Amino acid sequence: MYGSGSRTVRRRAFVLGSAAATASAALAGPLAGSAAAAGFGWSDDGSNYVVDTGADLVFKVSKTDGDLTSLVYKGTEYQGYGGKNSHVESGLGTSTVTLEQSGSTILVSVAYGTLRHYYAARSGENNIYLWTNKADSSVTATRYIVRVKAGLFLNDEPDSYAYTTSTVEASDVFAKSDGQTRSKHYAKHRVIDYDYIGWTTGSVGLWIVRSNHEKASGGPFYRSLLRHQSADGGGLYEILYYGENQTEPERYGLQGPYVIAFTDGGAPSSALHHGTLTTSWADSLGITGYVPDSGRGRVAGVGVAGRDTAYAYTVGLANSAAQYWGAARSSDGYFSVSRVLPGAYTLTVYKGELAVYSTQLTVTAGTTTTLDTITVPSSNDPAKASAIWRIGAWDGTPSGFKNAELMTYAHPSDVRAASWTGNVVIGSGSETSAFPCYLWKDVNSGLLVHFRLTAAQAAAAHTLRIGVTTAYANGRPQITVNDTWTSAIPSPPTQPSTRSLTVGSYRGNNYTFSYSVPASAWLTDTSKYNVLKIDIVSGSGTTGYLSAGTAIDAVDLLA
């Protein structure tokens, strides 16, 4: 029986369902046709709204709690593992669930307290468009998870669970019998690195295409859960807010659309990607918090001068309500950020992941805020300071340091990790690759750096700098030179309070510790090596890899 329990909606569904060929011509969207596909429509089975996209996808939404209870593609059921549905967070509970059809679009709306969640289907598409509006902190809603039956997709990539029950940390970091580690935390990708995540058999692909994350937190370089598999099945995530190693407060408001997309094995259509997806067909659907393109503005910059062309530059916009970003063109630094909500923003220019410039601007709906060439002052880029020696690169990441790449998808105890101990010799040619990307109080504190100075250099005081990208349990470096001069214990900068180094994330708040080392600390015999010792100090943390620690960006001794 076609219907929804609402007299008005029943009439609209019946009339517009039969007139969709006329109505859909006025609606635009990815893969939209000029007529409703055969079979497009919906029914009520008593417990669920059953939506047939008229393509190869039929899905069900519970009328009780808004869970996605069935996901059938080409006759195969993909939904469900462990007796759980796909849903916001771990399920909302009893909700008000309604359905409305407008031409070639069917919208299912879920109301739970102040939270609103939406599923939309478009005639002839194998896609489900989703929006989630968390208005305040009264409702916990930090993700949407698509739960997929076991055995349909095989995956043992580094960002997934392996089939093992041996834990190495808490209840969510696992070790395989060969010593490799796995966890749902090990996403590997930053938000800026991907448009979609999922699996393919070669003939069937199931994906979540992410939203633009304008109401998420953490910026373009943030890492969060993306997918996992276990013996019971798999999960694909759209993270709406993730508190692990988070640098910003939670933002509230409408997030989306993000898309559950089925394909014939290939990647989802580029028309669905967050940078190109247009949803003018949703402008009149009444989605709470929805702002059409006409209510948004754009920011464009002529260019960014003073760049180091060896690095990619990103321009970010952020305020308490929204965040956006775009790439600066490699040739001249030109950038453009579109579909920005009106308001006052801080614009930040990043060299790699290191903020090197910021300014304020205002975005107005329907207009473009144009900026003249931005010049990054040399003083804002620590790499431009003259150094006697330097380990690593000032780019806001531990890139190049020992184990750095591995740590985005493995636990520090992983068998693939090189030894976390070992000292460094300046001039060896392996200064950076020999220097551990992370230092912990209980693992490798006391690391030694050996270096020579000329007589002129040894006769002068120098500043030593240690740049960090995050810290756990207030871990921070204290230095000793030649066992004769020891710095004061520096105050801890503001950093996230959760796990970081062991769950695949070095992205916290970049901070530079500076130490003024007097001339009296240096050896006057130029044939001998000076020895710098770096200890990690803190009264917090526990033991091992959960002792106080920090991630390294760069270390240098200024001329």
N, C-alpha and C positions, 0 to 999 in steps of 0.2 A: 504494500500500500504506500503510495506517495503521500507525504505529509510531514508535519512537524509538531502537531499539537496546537498550532496557532492558526486561527481561522484566516487571518490576514496573510500569513506566510503561505498557507496552503493555496490560497487563491493566486498569489504571485508566482509560486512555484509552478503551478499548473499552467497558468496563462503564459508566463515568460518562458517556461520550458518549451512550449510549443512554438514560441516566436523567437527563439534564440538566434535563428539565422539572420533576422533583421537587427536584433539588439546588439549582437556581438560585433557587427561591422563598425560600431562606434567605439569599441573598446580595443585598446592596444596592449600588448604584452608579449613576452618571449613565446615564440612558437604559436601565437594566437592565430586562429583561422577566421574566415569570414562567416562560418556557420558552425553551429554546435555539432560536435562529433556524435556519431551514432551511439546510443546508449548513455550519453551524458545525462546525469540526473542524480536523484537521491531517493532514499526510502527510509522507513523507520521499522526496525525489526523488534521493537518493544524495549530493548535495552540500549541500542546504539542507533545513531544516524549512520546510514550506509551511503557512501558517496562513490559514484562511478564516474570517473573522469572522461569516459568515452574513448579512452586510449587503451592502455593495458593495465591500468592501476585502479583498484577498488580498495577503499579504506573505510574503517569504522571508527567512530568517536563515541565513547560512552556518554550516555545522557545523564549519568549520575555524577561523574567526577571529571569529565573532559579528557580522560586518558585516550590515547590512540590504541585501540584494542585489536585491530587487524590491519595488515598491510599486505595485500595480495597483488603480486605483479606477475602477469602472464600465467595466472592460475596457481602460483606457488605462494604459500604463506611465509612471509619473512619476519613478521612481528613475534617478539616474545622470547625471553629466556628466564629461567628460574621462576616461572610463574608470574612474572612482572610485565606490565604494559610499558609502552613508551609514553613519556609524560614530562610535564614541568617538574623540576626537582625530583622527589621520589613519589610524586603523586600529590594532588592538591586536596583530596577528600571531597565530600559532598559539595557540589557546585550547581549553579544555574547554567544550563547548556541549551543554547538555541541555535536554529539554523535559518538562513535566508538565502534565497537564490535571486540573483540579478543578472538576467541574460546569461552570458557564458561564464559566470562566476558563481560559485557556491561558497558561502562563508558560514563556518561554525564558530560561535562565540561562547567562551567559557568565563563565567564570573565567579570568583572566589574571594570574598571579602573585598578588599580594595584592588585585588589583582584581576587583570583581564588578559585572556589568552585567546588566540585566533588561529583557525586553520582555514585556508582558502584553496579551492580547486578551480582550475581553468579548463574549459572544454578542450579535449584533445591533447592534453599534456599529462605526462607521467611525473608530475611534480605536485608537492604540497607546500604551499607558502605559509609560513608561520610568523606570528608576531606575539610578543609577550610584553605586557605593560605592568611593571611593578611600581606602584605609586609611592610606596613608603616602606618602612621597616616592619610593618605589622605582619607581613607575609614573607616566609622564607622562600625565595625563588631565585636560584642562582644558575640554573642550567635547564636545557631541554636535552633529554637523552632518548635516542632511538635504540631500542633493545631488539637485537636480531638473534634469531634462532641459531643454535650451534650447528656447525657442519656445512652451512651454506657458503661461507667464505673461509678460506684458510689464510691465516696471517700470523707471522711470528716476527714482525718487524720490531725494531728497537723501541718504538713507542707503545708497545702492547704488553699485556700479560703473557707469560708463557704458561704452559700447563704444568704448574708445580704448586706445591703448598708450603714450600720452605721459605720462610720469611727472614730477611736480614735487618729489617727496620720496621717498627710498628706492625701494622697488619696489612700494609699496602705496598711494600717493596719486597720483591721475591728474588730468589736465586735458583737458577737451574742447576742441574747436576754437574754441568761443565764449568760452573763458576760464574757464568754470565748472569747479569741481573736484569729484571724487568719490573715495570710498574706502569700503571695508568698515568702517572705523573710525567712520564718521560715523553713529552710531546715533540721534542726536538725543534719544531718549528716555532718561530715567533709569529705573532698575528700578521705582521706585514709580509710574511713569507708564503702565505697560502690563501687561496680563495675557497677551497673545498677540501674535504677529507672523507675517506670512505674506503670501499673495497670493490674489487672486480674479479670475476671468474674468467673474464675474457669474452663472455657472452651476456653477462648481466653485471651491471654496476649499480651500487647503492651508495649514495653520497649525501652529506650535509654540506650545502653551500652556505658559507658564513654570511652574516649580515655585515654592515659597515662598522659595527661596534661603536656607534656614536654615543651610546649610553653605557658602554662598558667602562672599565678602568684599567690603568696601567700603561696606556700608550701603545705605540706601534711595535715595540720590541718585547712586549709581554708574552710569556708562555703560560699556557694552562692546559687542562685535560682536553684531548681531542678524540681519542678512541681507545678501546681496549678489547681484548678477547680473553676468555677463560674457557674452561671445559664446558660451561653452561651456555655459552654464546658470546655475543659481542655487543659493544655499545659505541655509538657515535654521539658526540657532544656538540652542542652550541652552548658555550659558557657565557652566561649573562653577567655574572660577577663571580670572580674566583679570589678567595682571600689568601691563598698561598703566595708568600713573598710579594704581597701587593703593596704598591707604593702610593695608592690614592684611595680616598674614601669611595664608597659605593655611590654610583649615580642612579637616579630613578627616572622612570619614564619608559616610553615605548621603544623596544628593541626589535628590529626586523625591517623588511622580511628576511628570514633565513629560510632555506629551502631543503626539503627532503626530495631528492631527485633520483629516479631510476633511469638507467640507460641500457643500451644493448652491449654494454661492456666498456665503452669508451668513457672519457671524462664528461662531466656535465657541460651542457651548452655554455659557451662563453657569454651568451646573452643573459645568463643567470648570475654571473659573477657580480660581486658587490660594487665594482666600479662601473659596470655597464647596465645593470638591471634597472629597468624602468617599470613602474607599477602605477601608471596613471589610471589604469582600470580599477585601482583600489581607492582612488581619491574620494569617491562618494559612498563608500561602504559603511561609514560611521565607526571606524576603528578608533577607539579612545586613544588620544595622544598623537594620532596620525597627522603629519604635516606634509602636504604635497610639495612638489618642486617649486610651485609658484610662491610658496611661503618660505623659501630658503634663499640663501645668497651664495656668493662665490668669492674666493680670495685668489689673486694671481700676483706673482712677483716677476719683475723684469729679469732678475737674476740674483745670484749670490756670488759676490767677489771675495777674495781672500781665502778661497778654498784650497785644500790640498787635493789635487785631482787623483791621487792614489786611492781616495776613499769615496764611497757613496754618501751623499748628503740627503737628509730627510727633513722636511718642514712639517712641524706639528702645530695644531691649534688645540687649545684646551681651556675650559673653565669648569666650574663646579657642575654644570649641567650636561656638557657634551665634549667629545674629543674627535679629532680628525687628523689626517696626515696625507702627505703626498711626496713623491720623489722630486728632488731637484735635478734638472737635466744635467747630464754629465758634461756637456759642452760649455754651458754658460750659467747653469744654476737656475734657469727658469723653472717656475713651479706653478701649479694650479690645483686648488682644492675646491671641489664643487659640493653642492647640496648641503650647505652648512646652515644650521639653525641660526636665526638672528641672535645677536648678543655681543658682549665684549669678551675678547679672548686674549690669552697670552700666546704669541707666536714664538716657537722655539726652533732654531736651526741645529740639527744634529750632524756632527761629523762621525760617521759610523753610528755609535749609540751615545756619543758624548755631546752634551749640550754646549754649544760654543757661541750662541747668540740668542737674545730674546728681546721682544718688544710687545707693545700692546696695540690692539686694533679692534675695530667694531665692524660687525657684519650686519648688513641690512637686507631684508627680503627683497628679492627681485633685482638686485644690483650686484656688481662686481667691485670689491674693494681691491684697488690696484696699488701695488707697492713699487717704488723705485728700487734700483739695485741695492741690495743689502750687502754691506761690507763687514765681514767678520774681522774684528780687531786682532792683531797678532797676539796681544796679551790674553785673549780669550782661549787660545789654543796652546795648551802646555807643551805641545811638541815643538813649537817655534822658539822655545827658550834654549839657549846654548847649553849643552851638557857635556861634561867630561866623559860620561858613559851613560848609556840608557839600556834598560832591559824591557822588552815589550814595546808596544805602540800605544800612544794616547788616543784611543778610539772608543773608550767606554766599555770595552769587553776584554776578557782574558785571552782573546784569540792569539794563537802562537805559543802560549805557555804549555807546559807539560800537562797532558790529559784534558786540555780545555775542550776540544771538540767532543770527546767521549762523554763529558759530564753533562751534556744536554740530553743524553738518553741512557745513562747508566749511573749506578750507585758508585761512590768512591771505592768501595770494596771489590768492585768487579774485577775479574781475573784479567781483563784486557787492559786495565790501568797500569801504567808504569809506576815504579816505586815513588811514593810520595816524599821520600827523603832524598838526600843528596845535595851536595853543595855546588856553587856556581863560580866560575872563573871568568872574569871580564877579559876579553881578548881571545877566548877559546873558539869563538864562532858559534857556540851553542848556548850562549847565555840565556836566551829566551826559552828555547826548547827544553833546557835542563831545569828551568825554574818552575816549580809547581804552580798551577793556576789557582789552587786554594791552599791556604795555610790554616791549620787548626792548633789550638793550644795543646791537645792531647795526642797529636799525630806527628806533626813535623815542625813544631815551634823550635826556634833556635837555628833556623836555616842560615848558612854562612855564604857571604859573597866576598870573593877575593879580588882585589884590584890594586894596581900600582898607580902612583901619582908622580908627576915630575917634581923637581925641587920647588919650582914656582907655585905649583898647585898645592903642595904640602905646606907652603908658607902662609896660606890664606884660609879663612873660614869659608865654608861652603854650605849650601842648602841641599839636603837630601829630601826627595819627594817619593811618596808611595801613594799611588792612586788605587782606589778600590771601587768595586762595582756593587757590592752588597756585603752584608755581614750577618752572621748568626750569633745570637746570644751576646751581642755587644763586643764581639771579638775585634780587637784593633792592634796595630803593630807598635811595639816599643823597640827602639834600636840601641845597640851597643857598638861602639867603634873601638877595635883593638883592645878590648877588655879594660879600657881605661876611662871611657866616657860613655855614659848612659843617659838617654833622653828621659824626660818626664813621661809618665803614662798619659797619653792624650785622652781627651774626653771623647766619648763615643758619639759619632754623628747619628742622625735619625735614620734608622733602617727598619725594614719590616720585622715583625716580632715572631713570625712563623718559621718553619723549616724553609730552607732555600737550597743550600749547597748539595743536599742529599736527594732532592726531588727535581733535579734537572734544571735549576734556574740560578743564574748568576746576576739576573737583572734586578737590582735594587736602586739605591740612590748613589750615583757616582760621587765620590768625595776624595779630596787630596789631602793627605797628611804631609805637613812640612816640618822638617827638623833642622834647626840651625846648629851645625856642627862647628865648634871652634877649631882654629888652626892647631891648637895644642893636642888635639885628638889624633892627628895624622902622624904616621911614621916619617922621620926625616931621611931615613935610608931608602933611597929610591929603588934599590935593588930588591927590596922586600915588598911582599904583598900586605896592604892594609886589609883588615878583616871586618866586615860589617855583619853583625848578627841581628836577625829579625825574630823577635819573640812575639807571640800572640798572647795578649793579656785580657782577662775579664774575670769577674766573679760569678758569671753565669754559665749556663751550659751544663752538660753532663760529662760523658766520656766518649772517647773514640771520635767518630765522625759527627757526633752530636755535641762534641765539646765546642767551645767558642771558636769561631773561625771567620775567615774573610776571603773574598775573591779579589784577585789582583788585576789591575788594568795596566799599570806601568810602574817602573822604579827607575829613578835617575838621580845622578849627582850633578848639580848645576855648576857651570864654570864660574 
